[in-house]
Amino acid sequence: MINILSEGDIVIHSILLTMNIKQNSTQFIWGLICAIFSLSSCANSTGIIDKNKCVILTVEKGKVIDPIKASGVVEPESEVLIRCTYPSTIKKIIREPGSSVQRGDLILVLDDQQIKMDIDNIKDQLALKKNSLEKNILAETSTKIDLKYNEEVKKLNITSLKSQLSAEEQLIEVGGISPAKIEKTKQELALAEKELLTLKEKNSIRLKQLRAEEEGLLLGIQIQEKDLNEKLAALEQMNVRSQSSGIVLAIGNKPGEKVSKDQVLVRISDLSSFKIAGFIEEKMAEFIKTGTPLYAIFEDTKLSGHIGIVSPIVENGKIQFNVHLEDSSHPKLIPHQNIELWIAKNYKDSALRIKNIPQFENGKPEYLYVYKDGKGIKNRISTGYISPDYIEINEGVKEGDQIIVPLSGYHEFKNLVEITINE
């Protein structure tokens, strides 16, 4: 309790004295006037309170919203779809819909007999193609040797004809040979050179054919090796496992039923991130717009977010909308959790504000006591937006001011102008 100085005692004494004196009405009125005057003087007096019986707040700048309240339920932000990687039959279901699973848990088993047969068939075909490739490489090597040998023979023949022609040209000068013989040798040389050129062109074409055959075999091997790797990977997925922690929502088929490639086998809720399904009365529809900022409140946690898709359908007098959170992976978020939503009807991003605490009667203080140098000085203020967590201050204090508030509320100060604070 605050200790009021002696003037208060004087006031009480004056009132009692005035009421107890048995005099005429004029004296009574004068006594009452004196009592009122003394009470007015007391209102401007100084009180004393211990600091440990008060809350100290700091005036700061930050976001303040003027909220309307709505409710919401936490839902997984997305679903994981597990698809069939190879045509098969469901052999056994391990986890039924509604089961909780962790990443890597076995959910169902597919029959792997057909894919194993297909894998063995591809391995046989690969072995044959690799054998053909090896034969082709050996044939190419042999052909290159033969082609090179034929070219060398043609070149030797041309060299021989050139030597023969040179000798004959020397003999004709001394009359030892006829001109017809020289002409015949020249023709044979020209023919041999043409045959060599043709042979080289044919050899080049043949080598290209051999390389094309080799490349074709290599391509076929690469395609089948890729196919084999895909089937080997699909074989591992015949045991269908959860790709994330969550809850099994649905399994597409029953044991014994056939499933085709890319068919959805399992739907799992992804518990790594969440959203909120929000609900509010239809009469508040004008404030529910995509992108509107809000806070999600639960336990001692406040998460920022904004409104996503708004449903155009009204059910049971309420509008439904999605809420996307900035921290959608907060560890305290769990599926089906009830959440209070503060939707910003209006807001300011950089407002002068103080925390809204229970000690502010009616949540809208008309004055604050600024704490400085061991004193609490009363300042009248005007407020702006008020939310459950912050009050906007339009005037009366400045950023950085410390505000002192009694734990029992401002009525403790009895409207005093100045309070002495015992440290």
C-alpha positions as CSV (number, residue, x, y, z in Angstrom):
1,M,0.0,0.0,0.0
2,I,1.0,3.6,-0.7
3,N,1.7,5.7,2.4
4,I,0.0,9.1,2.0
5,L,1.6,12.0,3.8
6,S,0.0,13.7,6.8
7,E,-2.3,15.9,4.8
8,G,-4.6,12.9,4.3
9,D,-4.9,12.5,8.1
10,I,-5.7,16.2,8.3
11,V,-8.5,15.8,5.8
12,I,-10.1,12.9,7.6
13,H,-9.8,14.7,10.9
14,S,-11.3,17.9,9.5
15,I,-14.3,16.0,8.1
16,L,-15.0,14.2,11.3
17,L,-14.5,17.3,13.4
18,T,-16.9,19.3,11.1
19,M,-19.6,16.6,11.3
20,N,-19.3,16.3,15.1
21,I,-19.5,20.0,16.0
22,K,-23.1,20.9,16.9
23,Q,-23.2,24.4,15.5
24,N,-25.5,26.2,13.1
25,S,-25.7,25.4,9.4
26,T,-23.4,28.2,8.4
27,Q,-20.6,26.8,10.4
28,F,-21.2,23.3,9.0
29,I,-21.1,24.6,5.4
30,W,-17.8,26.4,6.1
31,G,-16.4,23.3,7.6
32,L,-17.4,21.2,4.6
33,I,-15.8,23.7,2.2
34,C,-12.5,23.4,4.2
35,A,-12.7,19.7,4.1
36,I,-13.1,19.7,0.3
37,F,-10.3,22.1,-0.1
38,S,-8.0,19.9,2.0
39,L,-9.0,16.8,0.0
40,S,-8.1,18.6,-3.2
41,S,-4.7,19.5,-1.8
42,C,-4.2,15.8,-0.9
43,A,-4.9,14.8,-4.5
44,N,-1.8,16.7,-5.5
45,S,0.4,15.2,-2.8
46,T,3.1,12.5,-3.2
47,G,2.7,8.8,-2.5
48,I,5.3,6.1,-1.8
49,I,5.5,2.5,-3.2
50,D,8.1,-0.2,-3.3
51,K,9.5,-1.0,-6.7
52,N,9.2,-4.7,-6.2
53,K,5.4,-4.2,-6.1
54,C,5.3,-2.8,-9.6
55,V,5.7,-3.8,-13.2
56,I,8.2,-1.8,-15.4
57,L,7.3,-1.5,-19.1
58,T,9.3,0.2,-21.8
59,V,7.8,2.3,-24.6
60,E,9.0,0.9,-27.9
61,K,8.2,0.9,-31.6
62,G,6.7,-2.1,-33.3
63,K,3.7,-3.6,-35.0
64,V,0.2,-3.1,-33.4
65,I,-2.9,-4.5,-34.8
66,D,-6.6,-3.8,-34.2
67,P,-7.8,-7.3,-34.2
68,I,-10.9,-9.3,-34.7
69,K,-10.9,-12.8,-33.2
70,A,-11.4,-16.1,-35.1
71,S,-10.8,-19.7,-34.4
72,G,-8.8,-22.3,-36.3
73,V,-7.5,-25.9,-36.4
74,V,-4.0,-27.0,-37.2
75,E,-3.7,-29.1,-40.4
76,P,-0.7,-30.6,-42.3
77,E,0.3,-28.1,-44.9
78,S,0.7,-30.7,-47.6
79,E,0.2,-34.4,-48.3
80,V,2.8,-36.9,-49.6
81,L,1.6,-39.1,-52.4
82,I,3.4,-42.4,-52.9
83,R,3.0,-43.8,-56.5
84,C,3.5,-47.2,-57.9
85,T,6.8,-47.4,-59.8
86,Y,6.1,-50.7,-61.6
87,P,2.9,-52.6,-62.5
88,S,2.3,-55.2,-59.8
89,T,-0.1,-56.6,-57.2
90,I,-0.6,-55.6,-53.6
91,K,0.7,-58.5,-51.6
92,K,0.3,-57.2,-48.0
93,I,-0.7,-54.1,-46.1
94,I,1.4,-53.4,-43.0
95,R,0.0,-50.0,-41.9
96,E,-3.7,-49.3,-42.2
97,P,-5.2,-45.8,-42.8
98,G,-5.1,-43.7,-39.6
99,S,-1.8,-45.2,-38.5
100,S,1.1,-42.9,-37.5
101,V,4.3,-43.5,-39.4
102,Q,7.9,-42.3,-39.2
103,R,10.2,-41.8,-42.1
104,G,11.3,-45.1,-43.5
105,D,8.4,-47.2,-41.9
106,L,7.1,-50.1,-44.1
107,I,3.5,-49.4,-45.2
108,L,2.7,-52.1,-47.7
109,V,4.4,-54.8,-49.8
110,L,4.0,-55.3,-53.6
111,D,4.5,-58.6,-55.4
112,D,8.0,-58.5,-57.0
113,Q,7.9,-61.8,-59.0
114,Q,7.2,-60.1,-62.4
115,I,9.8,-57.4,-62.0
116,K,12.4,-59.9,-61.1
117,M,11.7,-61.9,-64.2
118,D,11.9,-58.7,-66.3
119,I,15.2,-57.8,-64.7
120,D,16.7,-61.3,-65.5
121,N,15.5,-60.9,-69.1
122,I,17.2,-57.5,-69.4
123,K,20.4,-59.0,-68.0
124,D,20.3,-61.7,-70.6
125,Q,19.8,-59.2,-73.4
126,L,22.6,-57.1,-72.1
127,A,25.0,-60.1,-72.1
128,L,24.1,-60.8,-75.7
129,K,24.6,-57.2,-76.8
130,K,27.9,-56.9,-75.0
131,N,29.0,-60.1,-76.7
132,S,28.0,-58.6,-80.1
133,L,29.9,-55.5,-79.3
134,E,33.0,-57.5,-78.5
135,K,32.7,-59.4,-81.8
136,N,32.1,-56.1,-83.7
137,I,35.3,-54.7,-82.2
138,L,37.3,-57.8,-83.2
139,A,35.8,-57.7,-86.7
140,E,36.6,-54.0,-87.0
141,T,40.2,-54.6,-86.0
142,S,40.5,-57.4,-88.6
143,T,38.9,-55.3,-91.3
144,K,41.2,-52.5,-90.7
145,I,44.2,-54.8,-91.1
146,D,42.8,-56.2,-94.4
147,L,42.0,-52.7,-95.7
148,K,45.5,-51.4,-94.8
149,Y,47.1,-54.4,-96.5
150,N,45.1,-53.8,-99.7
151,E,46.1,-50.2,-99.8
152,E,49.8,-51.1,-99.3
153,V,49.6,-53.6,-102.2
154,K,48.1,-50.9,-104.4
155,K,50.8,-48.4,-103.4
156,L,53.6,-50.9,-104.1
157,N,52.1,-51.6,-107.5
158,I,52.0,-47.9,-108.3
159,T,55.6,-47.5,-107.1
160,S,56.6,-50.4,-109.4
161,L,54.8,-48.9,-112.4
162,K,56.5,-45.5,-111.8
163,S,59.9,-47.2,-111.8
164,Q,59.1,-49.1,-114.9
165,L,57.9,-46.0,-116.7
166,S,61.1,-44.1,-115.8
167,A,63.3,-47.0,-117.1
168,E,61.3,-47.2,-120.3
169,E,61.6,-43.4,-120.9
170,Q,65.4,-43.8,-120.8
171,L,65.3,-46.7,-123.2
172,I,63.2,-44.9,-125.7
173,E,66.0,-42.3,-126.1
174,V,68.4,-44.9,-127.4
175,G,65.7,-46.7,-129.4
176,G,65.6,-49.7,-127.1
177,I,61.8,-49.7,-126.7
178,S,58.7,-48.7,-128.7
179,P,56.5,-45.7,-127.8
180,A,53.5,-48.0,-127.6
181,K,55.1,-49.8,-124.7
182,I,55.5,-46.6,-122.8
183,E,51.9,-45.6,-123.4
184,K,50.7,-48.9,-122.1
185,T,52.8,-48.4,-118.9
186,K,51.4,-45.0,-118.4
187,Q,47.8,-46.3,-118.7
188,E,48.5,-49.0,-116.2
189,L,49.9,-46.5,-113.8
190,A,46.9,-44.2,-114.1
191,L,44.6,-47.1,-113.6
192,A,46.5,-48.2,-110.5
193,E,46.3,-44.7,-109.0
194,K,42.6,-44.5,-109.7
195,E,42.1,-48.0,-108.1
196,L,44.0,-46.8,-105.0
197,L,41.8,-43.8,-104.7
198,T,38.6,-45.8,-105.0
199,L,40.0,-48.3,-102.5
200,K,40.6,-45.6,-100.0
201,E,37.1,-44.2,-100.4
202,K,35.6,-47.7,-99.9
203,N,37.8,-48.3,-96.9
204,S,36.7,-45.1,-95.3
205,I,33.0,-46.0,-95.9
206,R,33.5,-49.4,-94.4
207,L,35.3,-48.0,-91.3
208,K,32.4,-45.6,-90.8
209,Q,30.0,-48.5,-91.1
210,L,31.9,-50.4,-88.4
211,R,32.0,-47.4,-86.1
212,A,28.2,-46.9,-86.6
213,E,27.6,-50.5,-85.8
214,E,29.7,-50.1,-82.6
215,E,28.0,-46.9,-81.6
216,G,24.6,-48.6,-82.2
217,L,25.5,-51.5,-80.0
218,L,26.9,-49.1,-77.3
219,L,23.7,-47.1,-77.4
220,G,21.5,-50.2,-77.1
221,I,23.6,-51.3,-74.1
222,Q,23.3,-47.9,-72.4
223,I,19.5,-47.9,-72.9
224,Q,19.2,-51.3,-71.5
225,E,21.5,-50.6,-68.6
226,K,19.4,-47.5,-67.8
227,D,16.2,-49.7,-68.0
228,L,17.9,-52.2,-65.7
229,N,18.9,-49.6,-63.2
230,E,15.3,-48.2,-63.2
231,K,13.9,-51.7,-62.6
232,L,16.4,-52.4,-59.9
233,A,15.3,-49.2,-58.2
234,A,11.7,-50.1,-58.7
235,L,12.4,-53.5,-57.2
236,E,13.6,-51.8,-54.0
237,Q,10.4,-49.9,-53.9
238,M,8.3,-53.1,-53.9
239,N,8.5,-52.6,-50.2
240,V,6.6,-49.3,-50.0
241,R,8.0,-47.1,-47.2
242,S,7.0,-43.7,-45.8
243,Q,8.9,-40.8,-47.2
244,S,8.2,-38.6,-44.2
245,S,6.7,-38.7,-40.7
246,G,2.9,-38.4,-40.7
247,I,-0.4,-40.2,-40.7
248,V,-1.5,-42.7,-43.3
249,L,-4.7,-41.1,-44.8
250,A,-5.6,-43.6,-47.4
251,I,-4.4,-46.8,-49.3
252,G,-5.6,-47.0,-52.8
253,N,-6.1,-50.7,-53.2
254,K,-6.7,-53.9,-51.2
255,P,-4.4,-57.0,-51.0
256,G,-4.6,-59.0,-54.2
257,E,-5.6,-56.1,-56.4
258,K,-3.5,-55.0,-59.4
259,V,-1.9,-51.6,-59.5
260,S,-0.5,-49.8,-62.6
261,K,2.6,-47.6,-62.9
262,D,2.2,-44.1,-61.5
263,Q,-1.0,-45.1,-59.7
264,V,-1.3,-43.5,-56.2
265,L,-0.7,-46.2,-53.6
266,V,-0.6,-44.3,-50.3
267,R,-1.6,-40.8,-49.2
268,I,0.3,-39.5,-46.1
269,S,-0.1,-36.3,-44.2
270,D,3.3,-34.4,-44.1
271,L,3.9,-33.4,-40.5
272,S,7.0,-31.4,-41.3
273,S,5.0,-28.2,-41.8
274,F,1.5,-27.0,-41.0
275,K,-1.2,-24.6,-42.0
276,I,-4.4,-23.5,-40.1
277,A,-8.0,-23.9,-41.2
278,G,-9.6,-20.8,-39.9
279,F,-13.3,-20.1,-39.2
280,I,-15.2,-16.8,-38.5
281,E,-18.7,-15.6,-38.4
282,E,-20.2,-14.6,-41.8
283,K,-20.8,-11.0,-40.6
284,M,-17.1,-10.5,-40.4
285,A,-16.6,-11.5,-44.1
286,E,-15.4,-8.0,-45.1
287,F,-12.3,-8.4,-43.0
288,I,-11.3,-11.8,-44.4
289,K,-9.2,-11.2,-47.5
290,T,-6.2,-13.0,-49.0
291,G,-3.0,-11.6,-47.7
292,T,-4.4,-10.0,-44.5
293,P,-1.9,-10.3,-41.7
294,L,-2.8,-12.1,-38.4
295,Y,-1.4,-13.9,-35.4
296,A,-2.0,-17.5,-34.3
297,I,-2.2,-17.7,-30.6
298,F,-1.8,-21.0,-28.6
299,E,-0.4,-21.8,-25.2
300,D,2.3,-19.1,-24.6
301,T,3.2,-18.8,-28.3
302,K,2.3,-16.2,-30.9
303,L,3.0,-16.9,-34.6
304,S,2.8,-14.5,-37.5
305,G,1.0,-15.4,-40.7
306,H,-1.5,-14.3,-43.3
307,I,-4.8,-15.4,-44.8
308,G,-4.5,-17.6,-47.9
309,I,-7.4,-19.0,-49.9
310,V,-10.9,-17.9,-48.7
311,S,-13.7,-20.4,-49.4
312,P,-16.7,-18.8,-51.2
313,I,-19.0,-21.2,-49.4
314,V,-20.7,-20.3,-46.1
315,E,-21.3,-23.3,-43.8
316,N,-23.3,-23.0,-40.6
317,G,-23.0,-19.3,-40.8
318,K,-19.2,-19.3,-40.9
319,I,-16.6,-18.6,-43.5
320,Q,-13.6,-20.9,-43.9
321,F,-10.1,-19.7,-44.9
322,N,-6.6,-21.0,-44.9
323,V,-3.8,-19.5,-42.8
324,H,-0.2,-19.7,-43.9
325,L,2.3,-19.3,-41.1
326,E,5.8,-17.7,-41.3
327,D,7.1,-20.5,-39.1
328,S,5.0,-23.4,-40.4
329,S,7.4,-25.9,-38.8
330,H,7.1,-24.6,-35.2
331,P,7.7,-27.6,-32.8
332,K,4.6,-26.8,-30.8
333,L,2.3,-27.2,-33.8
334,I,0.4,-30.5,-33.8
335,P,-2.5,-31.8,-36.0
336,H,-6.1,-31.0,-34.9
337,Q,-4.8,-28.4,-32.4
338,N,-7.3,-25.6,-31.7
339,I,-5.9,-22.1,-32.3
340,E,-7.1,-18.6,-31.6
341,L,-6.6,-16.2,-34.4
342,W,-6.1,-12.4,-34.2
343,I,-6.9,-11.0,-37.6
344,A,-5.7,-7.5,-38.3
345,K,-8.8,-5.3,-39.0
346,N,-6.3,-2.4,-39.0
347,Y,-2.6,-2.3,-38.1
348,K,0.5,-0.2,-38.0
349,D,4.0,-1.6,-38.6
350,S,6.0,1.0,-36.6
351,A,3.8,2.3,-33.9
352,L,4.8,3.6,-30.5
353,R,3.5,0.9,-28.1
354,I,3.6,-0.7,-24.7
355,K,2.6,-4.2,-23.6
356,N,-1.0,-4.6,-22.7
357,I,-1.1,-6.1,-19.2
358,P,-4.0,-7.0,-16.9
359,Q,-3.2,-4.1,-14.6
360,F,-4.6,-1.7,-17.1
361,E,-8.3,-1.5,-16.1
362,N,-10.6,-1.9,-19.1
363,G,-7.5,-2.3,-21.3
364,K,-7.4,1.4,-22.2
365,P,-5.4,3.5,-19.8
366,E,-6.0,7.3,-19.9
367,Y,-2.6,8.1,-18.2
368,L,0.7,6.5,-17.4
369,Y,3.4,7.1,-14.8
370,V,6.8,7.6,-16.3
371,Y,9.5,6.2,-14.1
372,K,12.6,8.3,-13.8
373,D,15.1,9.2,-11.1
374,G,13.2,7.2,-8.4
375,K,9.9,9.0,-9.2
376,G,6.7,8.1,-11.1
377,I,5.3,11.1,-12.9
378,K,1.8,11.0,-14.1
379,N,1.4,11.7,-17.9
380,R,-2.0,11.8,-19.6
381,I,-1.9,9.9,-22.9
382,S,-4.1,9.1,-25.9
383,T,-4.2,5.6,-27.3
384,G,-4.7,4.2,-30.8
385,Y,-5.0,0.6,-31.8
386,I,-5.4,-1.8,-28.9
387,S,-4.7,-5.6,-29.2
388,P,-4.6,-8.2,-26.4
389,D,-0.8,-7.9,-26.4
390,Y,0.0,-4.2,-27.2
391,I,-1.4,-0.8,-26.8
392,E,-0.6,2.0,-29.3
393,I,0.3,5.3,-27.7
394,N,-0.4,8.4,-29.9
395,E,0.9,11.0,-27.4
396,G,2.0,11.6,-23.8
397,V,5.2,9.5,-23.8
398,K,8.2,8.9,-26.1
399,E,10.2,5.9,-27.2
400,G,12.5,4.6,-24.5
401,D,10.4,5.9,-21.6
402,Q,9.9,3.5,-18.7
403,I,6.4,3.1,-17.4
404,I,5.8,1.9,-13.8
405,V,2.5,0.1,-13.0
406,P,1.5,-1.2,-9.6
407,L,0.9,-5.0,-9.5
408,S,-2.6,-4.2,-8.2
409,G,-3.4,-1.6,-10.8
410,Y,-3.3,2.1,-11.1
411,H,-6.1,2.6,-8.6
412,E,-3.3,1.9,-6.1
413,F,-1.8,5.4,-6.9
414,K,-5.2,7.1,-5.9
415,N,-4.8,9.6,-8.8
416,L,-1.6,11.1,-7.4
417,V,0.5,13.3,-9.6
418,E,3.8,12.0,-8.4
419,I,4.9,8.8,-6.8
420,T,8.1,8.1,-4.9
421,I,9.6,4.7,-5.7
422,N,11.5,2.8,-3.1
423,E,14.2,0.9,-4.8
